Amino acid sequence: MPEPGSKKYDKRRARLRKDAESQGVSDQEANEDANATLQQDPEYRSRGPRTERGRGPKGERHER
């Protein structure tokens, strides 16, 4: 699953931006639209921290 910052995510975002720019959308709007589209797609959504260290100090964690 690609996540924001990964190569696959960046390639997909660049492709979406290029398509939008070819339709006459400004650079900034194309970038924002591409990011919004990918963040809504469940395949490209972040999965969160993968390790205990990524969850933060043990005393500050909110257990579920």
C-alpha positions as CSV (number, residue, x, y, z in Angstrom):
1,M,0.0,0.0,0.0
2,P,1.6,3.3,-1.0
3,E,1.6,6.0,1.5
4,P,2.2,9.8,1.3
5,G,5.9,10.3,0.6
6,S,6.5,7.0,-1.1
7,K,7.7,6.8,-4.7
8,K,4.5,5.1,-5.9
9,Y,2.4,7.9,-4.2
10,D,4.5,10.6,-5.7
11,K,4.3,9.1,-9.2
12,R,0.6,8.9,-9.0
13,R,0.3,12.5,-7.7
14,A,2.5,13.7,-10.6
15,R,0.4,11.9,-13.1
16,L,-2.8,13.4,-11.6
17,R,-1.2,16.9,-11.6
18,K,-0.1,16.6,-15.2
19,D,-3.6,15.5,-16.3
20,A,-5.2,18.5,-14.5
21,E,-2.6,21.0,-15.9
22,S,-3.3,19.7,-19.4
23,Q,-6.9,20.6,-18.9
24,G,-6.0,24.2,-18.0
25,V,-6.0,24.1,-14.2
26,S,-3.3,26.2,-12.4
27,D,-0.3,24.5,-10.9
28,Q,-1.4,25.1,-7.3
29,E,-4.9,24.0,-7.9
30,A,-3.7,20.9,-9.7
31,N,-1.4,20.0,-6.8
32,E,-4.1,20.5,-4.2
33,D,-6.6,18.5,-6.2
34,A,-4.1,15.6,-6.7
35,N,-3.4,15.5,-3.0
36,A,-7.1,15.6,-2.1
37,T,-7.9,12.8,-4.5
38,L,-5.1,10.5,-3.2
39,Q,-5.9,11.2,0.4
40,Q,-9.5,10.1,-0.1
41,D,-8.5,6.9,-1.8
42,P,-8.2,4.2,0.8
43,E,-5.3,2.5,-1.1
44,Y,-3.1,5.7,-0.6
45,R,-4.1,6.5,3.0
46,S,-1.5,6.4,5.7
47,R,-1.7,3.4,8.0
48,G,-0.2,5.1,11.0
49,P,2.8,4.1,13.1
50,R,4.1,0.6,12.5
51,T,6.2,0.2,15.6
52,E,5.9,0.8,19.4
53,R,8.4,3.6,19.1
54,G,6.2,5.3,16.5
55,R,3.3,5.5,19.0
56,G,5.3,7.8,21.3
57,P,6.4,7.5,25.0
58,K,4.6,4.7,26.8
59,G,3.3,7.0,29.6
60,E,1.6,9.3,27.1
61,R,-0.2,6.7,25.0
62,H,-3.9,6.4,24.9
63,E,-4.7,2.7,24.9
64,R,-7.8,1.6,23.0
